[in-house]
């Protein structure tokens, strides 16, 4: 069972936005994923988008993918 609860860090403690209804003593795994603001997401996208810009092999890679895409006739299907 997975429960997803939006939370906030306050003075080093996790403050849940609603009561978590699990029995005391329940062992859990807590995965913390900071919620990024739109501006932060756009910055990451911008940084990643240009990561191939100076790679001299990128055009040959895309050419090969394009060639395979247009020349793959799929597989033969037979009906019995």
PyMOL Python script that loads the backbone (N, CA, C, O; Angstrom):
from pymol import cmd

cmd.read_pdbstr("""\
ATOM      1  N   UNK A   1       0.847  -1.168   0.000  1.00  0.00           N
ATOM      2  CA  UNK A   1       0.000   0.000   0.000  1.00  0.00           C
ATOM      3  C   UNK A   1       0.894   1.234   0.000  1.00  0.00           C
ATOM      4  O   UNK A   1       1.838   1.333   0.784  1.00  0.00           O
ATOM      5  N   UNK A   2       0.586   2.159  -0.880  1.00  0.00           N
ATOM      6  CA  UNK A   2       1.348   3.410  -0.957  1.00  0.00           C
ATOM      7  C   UNK A   2       0.436   4.570  -0.600  1.00  0.00           C
ATOM      8  O   UNK A   2      -0.692   4.661  -1.083  1.00  0.00           O
ATOM      9  N   UNK A   3       0.929   5.440   0.237  1.00  0.00           N
ATOM     10  CA  UNK A   3       0.200   6.649   0.605  1.00  0.00           C
ATOM     11  C   UNK A   3       1.063   7.825   0.170  1.00  0.00           C
ATOM     12  O   UNK A   3       2.243   7.897   0.513  1.00  0.00           O
ATOM     13  N   UNK A   4       0.479   8.732  -0.575  1.00  0.00           N
ATOM     14  CA  UNK A   4       1.206   9.937  -0.982  1.00  0.00           C
ATOM     15  C   UNK A   4       0.584  11.118  -0.253  1.00  0.00           C
ATOM     16  O   UNK A   4      -0.611  11.382  -0.381  1.00  0.00           O
ATOM     17  N   UNK A   5       1.411  11.825   0.514  1.00  0.00           N
ATOM     18  CA  UNK A   5       0.942  12.961   1.294  1.00  0.00           C
ATOM     19  C   UNK A   5       1.872  14.133   1.025  1.00  0.00           C
ATOM     20  O   UNK A   5       3.087  14.019   1.189  1.00  0.00           O
ATOM     21  N   UNK A   6       1.305  15.251   0.615  1.00  0.00           N
ATOM     22  CA  UNK A   6       2.129  16.449   0.450  1.00  0.00           C
ATOM     23  C   UNK A   6       2.526  16.930   1.840  1.00  0.00           C
ATOM     24  O   UNK A   6       1.719  16.939   2.770  1.00  0.00           O
ATOM     25  N   UNK A   7       3.777  17.325   1.956  1.00  0.00           N
ATOM     26  CA  UNK A   7       4.308  17.726   3.256  1.00  0.00           C
ATOM     27  C   UNK A   7       5.147  18.977   3.105  1.00  0.00           C
ATOM     28  O   UNK A   7       5.365  19.478   2.002  1.00  0.00           O
ATOM     29  N   UNK A   8       5.607  19.462   4.232  1.00  0.00           N
ATOM     30  CA  UNK A   8       6.448  20.650   4.263  1.00  0.00           C
ATOM     31  C   UNK A   8       7.487  20.445   5.369  1.00  0.00           C
ATOM     32  O   UNK A   8       7.193  19.859   6.411  1.00  0.00           O
ATOM     33  N   UNK A   9       8.692  20.931   5.128  1.00  0.00           N
ATOM     34  CA  UNK A   9       9.729  20.884   6.152  1.00  0.00           C
ATOM     35  C   UNK A   9       9.634  22.164   6.982  1.00  0.00           C
ATOM     36  O   UNK A   9       9.642  23.267   6.436  1.00  0.00           O
ATOM     37  N   UNK A  10       9.546  22.010   8.293  1.00  0.00           N
ATOM     38  CA  UNK A  10       9.509  23.150   9.206  1.00  0.00           C
ATOM     39  C   UNK A  10      10.496  22.906  10.334  1.00  0.00           C
ATOM     40  O   UNK A  10      10.340  21.970  11.118  1.00  0.00           O
ATOM     41  N   UNK A  11      11.518  23.757  10.410  1.00  0.00           N
ATOM     42  CA  UNK A  11      12.555  23.644  11.445  1.00  0.00           C
ATOM     43  C   UNK A  11      13.172  22.247  11.484  1.00  0.00           C
ATOM     44  O   UNK A  11      13.456  21.716  12.558  1.00  0.00           O
ATOM     45  N   UNK A  12      13.375  21.657  10.305  1.00  0.00           N
ATOM     46  CA  UNK A  12      14.015  20.346  10.231  1.00  0.00           C
ATOM     47  C   UNK A  12      13.077  19.169  10.433  1.00  0.00           C
ATOM     48  O   UNK A  12      13.517  18.021  10.376  1.00  0.00           O
ATOM     49  N   UNK A  13      11.797  19.424  10.667  1.00  0.00           N
ATOM     50  CA  UNK A  13      10.818  18.360  10.871  1.00  0.00           C
ATOM     51  C   UNK A  13       9.881  18.292   9.672  1.00  0.00           C
ATOM     52  O   UNK A  13       9.625  19.302   9.015  1.00  0.00           O
ATOM     53  N   UNK A  14       9.374  17.105   9.394  1.00  0.00           N
ATOM     54  CA  UNK A  14       8.400  16.948   8.321  1.00  0.00           C
ATOM     55  C   UNK A  14       7.014  17.195   8.900  1.00  0.00           C
ATOM     56  O   UNK A  14       6.610  16.548   9.865  1.00  0.00           O
ATOM     57  N   UNK A  15       6.291  18.136   8.304  1.00  0.00           N
ATOM     58  CA  UNK A  15       4.936  18.448   8.746  1.00  0.00           C
ATOM     59  C   UNK A  15       3.983  18.008   7.640  1.00  0.00           C
ATOM     60  O   UNK A  15       3.988  18.573   6.546  1.00  0.00           O
ATOM     61  N   UNK A  16       3.167  16.997   7.930  1.00  0.00           N
ATOM     62  CA  UNK A  16       2.204  16.491   6.954  1.00  0.00           C
ATOM     63  C   UNK A  16       1.003  17.417   6.858  1.00  0.00           C
ATOM     64  O   UNK A  16       0.610  18.044   7.842  1.00  0.00           O
ATOM     65  N   UNK A  17       0.421  17.498   5.663  1.00  0.00           N
ATOM     66  CA  UNK A  17      -0.733  18.373   5.460  1.00  0.00           C
ATOM     67  C   UNK A  17      -2.026  17.722   5.961  1.00  0.00           C
ATOM     68  O   UNK A  17      -3.046  18.392   6.122  1.00  0.00           O
ATOM     69  N   UNK A  18      -1.969  16.426   6.200  1.00  0.00           N
ATOM     70  CA  UNK A  18      -3.137  15.736   6.753  1.00  0.00           C
ATOM     71  C   UNK A  18      -2.655  14.571   7.615  1.00  0.00           C
ATOM     72  O   UNK A  18      -1.493  14.172   7.532  1.00  0.00           O
ATOM     73  N   UNK A  19      -3.536  14.034   8.432  1.00  0.00           N
ATOM     74  CA  UNK A  19      -3.182  12.945   9.337  1.00  0.00           C
ATOM     75  C   UNK A  19      -2.917  11.672   8.533  1.00  0.00           C
ATOM     76  O   UNK A  19      -3.677  11.320   7.631  1.00  0.00           O
ATOM     77  N   UNK A  20      -1.842  11.003   8.872  1.00  0.00           N
ATOM     78  CA  UNK A  20      -1.506   9.736   8.239  1.00  0.00           C
ATOM     79  C   UNK A  20      -2.067   8.633   9.126  1.00  0.00           C
ATOM     80  O   UNK A  20      -1.661   8.490  10.279  1.00  0.00           O
ATOM     81  N   UNK A  21      -2.979   7.874   8.600  1.00  0.00           N
ATOM     82  CA  UNK A  21      -3.676   6.863   9.399  1.00  0.00           C
ATOM     83  C   UNK A  21      -3.006   5.500   9.278  1.00  0.00           C
ATOM     84  O   UNK A  21      -3.484   4.612   8.573  1.00  0.00           O
ATOM     85  N   UNK A  22      -1.900   5.359   9.976  1.00  0.00           N
ATOM     86  CA  UNK A  22      -1.197   4.090  10.085  1.00  0.00           C
ATOM     87  C   UNK A  22      -0.995   3.806  11.570  1.00  0.00           C
ATOM     88  O   UNK A  22      -0.827   4.734  12.361  1.00  0.00           O
ATOM     89  N   UNK A  23      -1.010   2.545  11.948  1.00  0.00           N
ATOM     90  CA  UNK A  23      -0.818   2.230  13.373  1.00  0.00           C
ATOM     91  C   UNK A  23       0.570   2.635  13.862  1.00  0.00           C
ATOM     92  O   UNK A  23       1.544   2.570  13.112  1.00  0.00           O
ATOM     93  N   UNK A  24       0.652   3.050  15.113  1.00  0.00           N
ATOM     94  CA  UNK A  24       1.949   3.352  15.718  1.00  0.00           C
ATOM     95  C   UNK A  24       2.845   2.126  15.589  1.00  0.00           C
ATOM     96  O   UNK A  24       2.394   0.991  15.749  1.00  0.00           O
ATOM     97  N   UNK A  25       4.107   2.369  15.299  1.00  0.00           N
ATOM     98  CA  UNK A  25       5.067   1.282  15.169  1.00  0.00           C
ATOM     99  C   UNK A  25       5.183   0.740  13.749  1.00  0.00           C
ATOM    100  O   UNK A  25       6.034  -0.107  13.476  1.00  0.00           O
ATOM    101  N   UNK A  26       4.324   1.228  12.833  1.00  0.00           N
ATOM    102  CA  UNK A  26       4.404   0.782  11.444  1.00  0.00           C
ATOM    103  C   UNK A  26       5.731   1.240  10.857  1.00  0.00           C
ATOM    104  O   UNK A  26       6.091   2.414  10.943  1.00  0.00           O
ATOM    105  N   UNK A  27       6.454   0.297  10.259  1.00  0.00           N
ATOM    106  CA  UNK A  27       7.725   0.644   9.615  1.00  0.00           C
ATOM    107  C   UNK A  27       7.428   1.152   8.214  1.00  0.00           C
ATOM    108  O   UNK A  27       6.615   0.569   7.497  1.00  0.00           O
ATOM    109  N   UNK A  28       8.080   2.227   7.828  1.00  0.00           N
ATOM    110  CA  UNK A  28       7.845   2.833   6.516  1.00  0.00           C
ATOM    111  C   UNK A  28       9.172   3.169   5.843  1.00  0.00           C
ATOM    112  O   UNK A  28      10.219   3.225   6.488  1.00  0.00           O
ATOM    113  N   UNK A  29       9.103   3.387   4.560  1.00  0.00           N
ATOM    114  CA  UNK A  29      10.218   3.959   3.805  1.00  0.00           C
ATOM    115  C   UNK A  29       9.740   5.318   3.337  1.00  0.00           C
ATOM    116  O   UNK A  29       8.685   5.431   2.712  1.00  0.00           O
ATOM    117  N   UNK A  30      10.501   6.333   3.633  1.00  0.00           N
ATOM    118  CA  UNK A  30      10.123   7.700   3.279  1.00  0.00           C
ATOM    119  C   UNK A  30      11.042   8.175   2.167  1.00  0.00           C
ATOM    120  O   UNK A  30      12.255   8.271   2.355  1.00  0.00           O
ATOM    121  N   UNK A  31      10.465   8.474   1.008  1.00  0.00           N
ATOM    122  CA  UNK A  31      11.240   8.994  -0.121  1.00  0.00           C
ATOM    123  C   UNK A  31      10.894  10.470  -0.257  1.00  0.00           C
ATOM    124  O   UNK A  31       9.742  10.826  -0.507  1.00  0.00           O
ATOM    125  N   UNK A  32      11.885  11.316  -0.092  1.00  0.00           N
ATOM    126  CA  UNK A  32      11.655  12.756  -0.128  1.00  0.00           C
ATOM    127  C   UNK A  32      12.003  13.277  -1.513  1.00  0.00           C
ATOM    128  O   UNK A  32      13.129  13.114  -1.982  1.00  0.00           O
ATOM    129  N   UNK A  33      11.033  13.902  -2.164  1.00  0.00           N
ATOM    130  CA  UNK A  33      11.225  14.524  -3.467  1.00  0.00           C
ATOM    131  C   UNK A  33      10.808  15.980  -3.364  1.00  0.00           C
ATOM    132  O   UNK A  33       9.617  16.275  -3.262  1.00  0.00           O
ATOM    133  N   UNK A  34      11.764  16.889  -3.387  1.00  0.00           N
ATOM    134  CA  UNK A  34      11.384  18.301  -3.313  1.00  0.00           C
ATOM    135  C   UNK A  34      10.471  18.670  -4.481  1.00  0.00           C
ATOM    136  O   UNK A  34      10.689  18.228  -5.609  1.00  0.00           O
ATOM    137  N   UNK A  35       9.462  19.469  -4.209  1.00  0.00           N
ATOM    138  CA  UNK A  35       8.556  19.960  -5.245  1.00  0.00           C
ATOM    139  C   UNK A  35       9.215  21.172  -5.887  1.00  0.00           C
ATOM    140  O   UNK A  35       9.426  22.197  -5.240  1.00  0.00           O
ATOM    141  N   UNK A  36       9.536  21.038  -7.167  1.00  0.00           N
ATOM    142  CA  UNK A  36      10.219  22.129  -7.865  1.00  0.00           C
ATOM    143  C   UNK A  36       9.213  23.135  -8.393  1.00  0.00           C
ATOM    144  O   UNK A  36       8.119  22.774  -8.824  1.00  0.00           O
ATOM    145  N   UNK A  37       9.597  24.393  -8.353  1.00  0.00           N
ATOM    146  CA  UNK A  37       8.784  25.452  -8.937  1.00  0.00           C
ATOM    147  C   UNK A  37       8.979  25.420 -10.444  1.00  0.00           C
ATOM    148  O   UNK A  37       9.976  24.888 -10.933  1.00  0.00           O
ATOM    149  N   UNK A  38       8.047  25.979 -11.168  1.00  0.00           N
ATOM    150  CA  UNK A  38       8.106  25.980 -12.632  1.00  0.00           C
ATOM    151  C   UNK A  38       9.426  26.554 -13.133  1.00  0.00           C
ATOM    152  O   UNK A  38      10.016  26.023 -14.074  1.00  0.00           O
ATOM    153  N   UNK A  39       9.888  27.624 -12.515  1.00  0.00           N
ATOM    154  CA  UNK A  39      11.148  28.258 -12.928  1.00  0.00           C
ATOM    155  C   UNK A  39      12.322  27.279 -12.777  1.00  0.00           C
ATOM    156  O   UNK A  39      13.206  27.236 -13.632  1.00  0.00           O
ATOM    157  N   UNK A  40      12.329  26.501 -11.699  1.00  0.00           N
ATOM    158  CA  UNK A  40      13.399  25.521 -11.481  1.00  0.00           C
ATOM    159  C   UNK A  40      13.332  24.391 -12.506  1.00  0.00           C
ATOM    160  O   UNK A  40      14.362  23.936 -13.002  1.00  0.00           O
ATOM    161  N   UNK A  41      12.110  23.937 -12.826  1.00  0.00           N
ATOM    162  CA  UNK A  41      11.940  22.882 -13.841  1.00  0.00           C
ATOM    163  C   UNK A  41      12.432  23.368 -15.203  1.00  0.00           C
ATOM    164  O   UNK A  41      13.122  22.637 -15.913  1.00  0.00           O
ATOM    165  N   UNK A  42      12.078  24.599 -15.565  1.00  0.00           N
ATOM    166  CA  UNK A  42      12.499  25.147 -16.851  1.00  0.00           C
ATOM    167  C   UNK A  42      14.014  25.278 -16.936  1.00  0.00           C
ATOM    168  O   UNK A  42      14.593  25.074 -18.003  1.00  0.00           O
ATOM    169  N   UNK A  43      14.664  25.618 -15.819  1.00  0.00           N
ATOM    170  CA  UNK A  43      16.121  25.729 -15.800  1.00  0.00           C
ATOM    171  C   UNK A  43      16.759  24.363 -16.079  1.00  0.00           C
ATOM    172  O   UNK A  43      17.714  24.267 -16.850  1.00  0.00           O
ATOM    173  N   UNK A  44      16.230  23.310 -15.451  1.00  0.00           N
ATOM    174  CA  UNK A  44      16.755  21.959 -15.663  1.00  0.00           C
ATOM    175  C   UNK A  44      16.565  21.541 -17.117  1.00  0.00           C
ATOM    176  O   UNK A  44      17.480  20.996 -17.735  1.00  0.00           O
ATOM    177  N   UNK A  45      15.373  21.798 -17.662  1.00  0.00           N
ATOM    178  CA  UNK A  45      15.099  21.449 -19.061  1.00  0.00           C
ATOM    179  C   UNK A  45      16.055  22.190 -19.993  1.00  0.00           C
ATOM    180  O   UNK A  45      16.579  21.611 -20.945  1.00  0.00           O
ATOM    181  N   UNK A  46      16.275  23.456 -19.714  1.00  0.00           N
ATOM    182  CA  UNK A  46      17.170  24.260 -20.539  1.00  0.00           C
ATOM    183  C   UNK A  46      18.597  23.714 -20.503  1.00  0.00           C
ATOM    184  O   UNK A  46      19.267  23.643 -21.533  1.00  0.00           O
ATOM    185  N   UNK A  47      19.053  23.330 -19.313  1.00  0.00           N
ATOM    186  CA  UNK A  47      20.407  22.789 -19.178  1.00  0.00           C
ATOM    187  C   UNK A  47      20.550  21.469 -19.919  1.00  0.00           C
ATOM    188  O   UNK A  47      21.586  21.216 -20.535  1.00  0.00           O
ATOM    189  N   UNK A  48      19.524  20.624 -19.868  1.00  0.00           N
ATOM    190  CA  UNK A  48      19.588  19.323 -20.525  1.00  0.00           C
ATOM    191  C   UNK A  48      19.406  19.424 -22.036  1.00  0.00           C
ATOM    192  O   UNK A  48      19.974  18.626 -22.783  1.00  0.00           O
ATOM    193  N   UNK A  49      18.634  20.380 -22.484  1.00  0.00           N
ATOM    194  CA  UNK A  49      18.330  20.507 -23.913  1.00  0.00           C
ATOM    195  C   UNK A  49      19.576  20.776 -24.745  1.00  0.00           C
ATOM    196  O   UNK A  49      19.659  20.321 -25.886  1.00  0.00           O
ATOM    197  N   UNK A  50      20.520  21.486 -24.216  1.00  0.00           N
ATOM    198  CA  UNK A  50      21.714  21.812 -24.977  1.00  0.00           C
ATOM    199  C   UNK A  50      22.863  20.850 -24.756  1.00  0.00           C
ATOM    200  O   UNK A  50      23.975  21.106 -25.217  1.00  0.00           O
ATOM    201  N   UNK A  51      22.625  19.756 -24.066  1.00  0.00           N
ATOM    202  CA  UNK A  51      23.727  18.868 -23.693  1.00  0.00           C
ATOM    203  C   UNK A  51      24.392  18.198 -24.896  1.00  0.00           C
ATOM    204  O   UNK A  51      25.547  17.785 -24.794  1.00  0.00           O
ATOM    205  N   UNK A  52      23.696  18.077 -26.035  1.00  0.00           N
ATOM    206  CA  UNK A  52      24.288  17.457 -27.230  1.00  0.00           C
ATOM    207  C   UNK A  52      24.753  18.498 -28.241  1.00  0.00           C
ATOM    208  O   UNK A  52      25.267  18.135 -29.299  1.00  0.00           O
ATOM    209  N   UNK A  53      24.588  19.751 -27.947  1.00  0.00           N
ATOM    210  CA  UNK A  53      24.820  20.777 -28.969  1.00  0.00           C
ATOM    211  C   UNK A  53      26.236  20.776 -29.536  1.00  0.00           C
ATOM    212  O   UNK A  53      26.405  21.099 -30.712  1.00  0.00           O
ATOM    213  N   UNK A  54      27.266  20.428 -28.756  1.00  0.00           N
ATOM    214  CA  UNK A  54      28.622  20.420 -29.311  1.00  0.00           C
ATOM    215  C   UNK A  54      29.115  19.020 -29.613  1.00  0.00           C
ATOM    216  O   UNK A  54      30.310  18.839 -29.843  1.00  0.00           O
ATOM    217  N   UNK A  55      28.242  18.018 -29.623  1.00  0.00           N
ATOM    218  CA  UNK A  55      28.646  16.642 -29.925  1.00  0.00           C
ATOM    219  C   UNK A  55      28.694  16.466 -31.440  1.00  0.00           C
ATOM    220  O   UNK A  55      27.654  16.519 -32.096  1.00  0.00           O
ATOM    221  N   UNK A  56      29.896  16.255 -32.014  1.00  0.00           N
ATOM    222  CA  UNK A  56      30.006  16.146 -33.474  1.00  0.00           C
ATOM    223  C   UNK A  56      29.338  14.885 -34.046  1.00  0.00           C
ATOM    224  O   UNK A  56      29.078  14.822 -35.247  1.00  0.00           O
ATOM    225  N   UNK A  57      29.065  13.903 -33.215  1.00  0.00           N
ATOM    226  CA  UNK A  57      28.484  12.650 -33.721  1.00  0.00           C
ATOM    227  C   UNK A  57      26.957  12.659 -33.709  1.00  0.00           C
ATOM    228  O   UNK A  57      26.335  11.721 -34.209  1.00  0.00           O
ATOM    229  N   UNK A  58      26.349  13.689 -33.155  1.00  0.00           N
ATOM    230  CA  UNK A  58      24.904  13.674 -32.968  1.00  0.00           C
ATOM    231  C   UNK A  58      24.131  13.593 -34.280  1.00  0.00           C
ATOM    232  O   UNK A  58      23.123  12.891 -34.356  1.00  0.00           O
ATOM    233  N   UNK A  59      24.585  14.298 -35.311  1.00  0.00           N
ATOM    234  CA  UNK A  59      23.857  14.271 -36.583  1.00  0.00           C
ATOM    235  C   UNK A  59      23.894  12.885 -37.214  1.00  0.00           C
ATOM    236  O   UNK A  59      22.898  12.438 -37.782  1.00  0.00           O
ATOM    237  N   UNK A  60      25.032  12.201 -37.120  1.00  0.00           N
ATOM    238  CA  UNK A  60      25.088  10.848 -37.696  1.00  0.00           C
ATOM    239  C   UNK A  60      24.189   9.886 -36.920  1.00  0.00           C
ATOM    240  O   UNK A  60      23.619   8.965 -37.505  1.00  0.00           O
ATOM    241  N   UNK A  61      24.061  10.091 -35.626  1.00  0.00           N
ATOM    242  CA  UNK A  61      23.168   9.256 -34.814  1.00  0.00           C
ATOM    243  C   UNK A  61      21.718   9.484 -35.237  1.00  0.00           C
ATOM    244  O   UNK A  61      20.969   8.526 -35.432  1.00  0.00           O
ATOM    245  N   UNK A  62      21.320  10.752 -35.380  1.00  0.00           N
ATOM    246  CA  UNK A  62      19.946  11.051 -35.798  1.00  0.00           C
ATOM    247  C   UNK A  62      19.686  10.573 -37.231  1.00  0.00           C
ATOM    248  O   UNK A  62      18.591  10.100 -37.532  1.00  0.00           O
ATOM    249  N   UNK A  63      20.667  10.691 -38.100  1.00  0.00           N
ATOM    250  CA  UNK A  63      20.509  10.197 -39.475  1.00  0.00           C
ATOM    251  C   UNK A  63      20.271   8.693 -39.485  1.00  0.00           C
ATOM    252  O   UNK A  63      19.419   8.198 -40.224  1.00  0.00           O
ATOM    253  N   UNK A  64      21.024   7.970 -38.667  1.00  0.00           N
ATOM    254  CA  UNK A  64      20.855   6.517 -38.590  1.00  0.00           C
ATOM    255  C   UNK A  64      19.466   6.151 -38.049  1.00  0.00           C
ATOM    256  O   UNK A  64      18.813   5.247 -38.570  1.00  0.00           O
ATOM    257  N   UNK A  65      19.029   6.843 -37.021  1.00  0.00           N
ATOM    258  CA  UNK A  65      17.694   6.583 -36.479  1.00  0.00           C
ATOM    259  C   UNK A  65      16.609   6.863 -37.519  1.00  0.00           C
ATOM    260  O   UNK A  65      15.657   6.094 -37.647  1.00  0.00           O
ATOM    261  N   UNK A  66      16.749   7.946 -38.250  1.00  0.00           N
ATOM    262  CA  UNK A  66      15.784   8.303 -39.292  1.00  0.00           C
ATOM    263  C   UNK A  66      15.757   7.241 -40.385  1.00  0.00           C
ATOM    264  O   UNK A  66      14.690   6.842 -40.851  1.00  0.00           O
ATOM    265  N   UNK A  67      16.927   6.795 -40.782  1.00  0.00           N
ATOM    266  CA  UNK A  67      17.023   5.756 -41.806  1.00  0.00           C
ATOM    267  C   UNK A  67      16.326   4.476 -41.339  1.00  0.00           C
ATOM    268  O   UNK A  67      15.539   3.893 -42.085  1.00  0.00           O
ATOM    269  N   UNK A  68      16.608   4.040 -40.119  1.00  0.00           N
ATOM    270  CA  UNK A  68      15.987   2.821 -39.594  1.00  0.00           C
ATOM    271  C   UNK A  68      14.472   2.980 -39.474  1.00  0.00           C
ATOM    272  O   UNK A  68      13.722   2.037 -39.726  1.00  0.00           O
ATOM    273  N   UNK A  69      14.036   4.153 -39.098  1.00  0.00           N
ATOM    274  CA  UNK A  69      12.606   4.393 -38.919  1.00  0.00           C
ATOM    275  C   UNK A  69      11.849   4.261 -40.237  1.00  0.00           C
ATOM    276  O   UNK A  69      10.749   3.711 -40.271  1.00  0.00           O
ATOM    277  N   UNK A  70      12.430   4.760 -41.311  1.00  0.00           N
ATOM    278  CA  UNK A  70      11.743   4.746 -42.603  1.00  0.00           C
ATOM    279  C   UNK A  70      11.974   3.464 -43.398  1.00  0.00           C
ATOM    280  O   UNK A  70      11.279   3.219 -44.384  1.00  0.00           O
ATOM    281  N   UNK A  71      12.919   2.660 -42.992  1.00  0.00           N
ATOM    282  CA  UNK A  71      13.212   1.439 -43.747  1.00  0.00           C
ATOM    283  C   UNK A  71      12.833   0.163 -43.008  1.00  0.00           C
ATOM    284  O   UNK A  71      13.109  -0.932 -43.496  1.00  0.00           O
ATOM    285  N   UNK A  72      12.222   0.280 -41.871  1.00  0.00           N
ATOM    286  CA  UNK A  72      11.787  -0.901 -41.129  1.00  0.00           C
ATOM    287  C   UNK A  72      10.380  -1.253 -41.597  1.00  0.00           C
ATOM    288  O   UNK A  72       9.435  -0.493 -41.385  1.00  0.00           O
ATOM    289  N   UNK A  73      10.253  -2.417 -42.235  1.00  0.00           N
ATOM    290  CA  UNK A  73       8.934  -2.809 -42.748  1.00  0.00           C
ATOM    291  C   UNK A  73       8.156  -3.636 -41.731  1.00  0.00           C
ATOM    292  O   UNK A  73       7.089  -4.166 -42.042  1.00  0.00           O
ATOM    293  N   UNK A  74       8.677  -3.744 -40.545  1.00  0.00           N
ATOM    294  CA  UNK A  74       7.964  -4.505 -39.517  1.00  0.00           C
ATOM    295  C   UNK A  74       8.165  -5.995 -39.684  1.00  0.00           C
ATOM    296  O   UNK A  74       9.115  -6.434 -40.333  1.00  0.00           O
ATOM    297  N   UNK A  75       7.281  -6.763 -39.106  1.00  0.00           N
ATOM    298  CA  UNK A  75       7.407  -8.218 -39.214  1.00  0.00           C
ATOM    299  C   UNK A  75       6.192  -8.769 -39.939  1.00  0.00           C
ATOM    300  O   UNK A  75       5.133  -8.144 -39.990  1.00  0.00           O
ATOM    301  N   UNK A  76       6.373  -9.942 -40.489  1.00  0.00           N
ATOM    302  CA  UNK A  76       5.271 -10.578 -41.212  1.00  0.00           C
ATOM    303  C   UNK A  76       4.303 -11.197 -40.206  1.00  0.00           C
ATOM    304  O   UNK A  76       4.714 -11.833 -39.236  1.00  0.00           O
ATOM    305  N   UNK A  77       3.023 -10.999 -40.455  1.00  0.00           N
ATOM    306  CA  UNK A  77       1.986 -11.569 -39.593  1.00  0.00           C
ATOM    307  C   UNK A  77       1.178 -12.543 -40.433  1.00  0.00           C
ATOM    308  O   UNK A  77       0.691 -12.201 -41.511  1.00  0.00           O
ATOM    309  N   UNK A  78       1.044 -13.758 -39.927  1.00  0.00           N
ATOM    310  CA  UNK A  78       0.231 -14.754 -40.630  1.00  0.00           C
ATOM    311  C   UNK A  78      -0.924 -15.169 -39.742  1.00  0.00           C
ATOM    312  O   UNK A  78      -0.778 -15.285 -38.525  1.00  0.00           O
ATOM    313  N   UNK A  79      -2.069 -15.391 -40.358  1.00  0.00           N
ATOM    314  CA  UNK A  79      -3.256 -15.815 -39.643  1.00  0.00           C
ATOM    315  C   UNK A  79      -3.539 -17.263 -39.961  1.00  0.00           C
ATOM    316  O   UNK A  79      -3.450 -17.658 -41.124  1.00  0.00           O
ATOM    317  N   UNK A  80      -3.867 -18.048 -38.999  1.00  0.00           N
ATOM    318  CA  UNK A  80      -4.183 -19.467 -39.223  1.00  0.00           C
ATOM    319  C   UNK A  80      -5.640 -19.714 -39.032  1.00  0.00           C
ATOM    320  O   UNK A  80      -6.098 -20.848 -39.177  1.00  0.00           O
TER     321      UNK A  80
END
""", "prot")
cmd.dss("prot")
cmd.show_as("cartoon", "prot")
cmd.util.cbc("prot")
cmd.orient("prot")
